[in-house]
Amino acid sequence: MIKPTKDIPEKSEIEIVATKKTQSLSKKSTITYHVCKDDDDTLYLRLWVNSSNGFFSNELIPMSKIEEILKHQSNSFTSYVFKDLFNGKSVNSHGFISVCLIAEGILAFEEGKKRKLVYTGKGLTLGKTKSRKTVKKAAAKPARKPSK
């Protein structure tokens, strides 16, 4: 269940503006994520599905928190800088959010490095994406592909 936090107003509804997919850092799975916004047009990212078995947190992460972390990175860094964004204990969440940010053009790999990231200076934009559906914060869905 997605619980209200101090970052998400209690009465706000979250719109899923886009559902996107990207490969994990290991290239062994596909990560599905949501770009969302609330009533005040605050943007969020949320990890939604992993095509493999890796667990992760599906919390709504405000882009303002991500941008705050990024503006303090003067050199290259690893996905570990995003670890404190998540309340969950999964070791995959910070890596998975990094690949979403790479897919959005906000991060890039440092030239010649496989795990080192650099901030491109770009932010998350909605472009001309049309809202797909509105969900209440209490909406829940499995955070990973069901086992067979």
Buried (B, 14 or more C-beta within 10 A) or exposed (E): EBEEEEBBBEEBEBBBBBBBEBBBBEEEBBBBBBBBBBEEEBBBBBBBBBBEEBEBBBBBBBBEBBBEBBEEEEEBBBBEBBBEBBEEEBEBBBBBBBBBBBBBEBBBBEEEEEBBBBBBEEEBEEEEEEEEEEBEBEEEEEBBBEEE
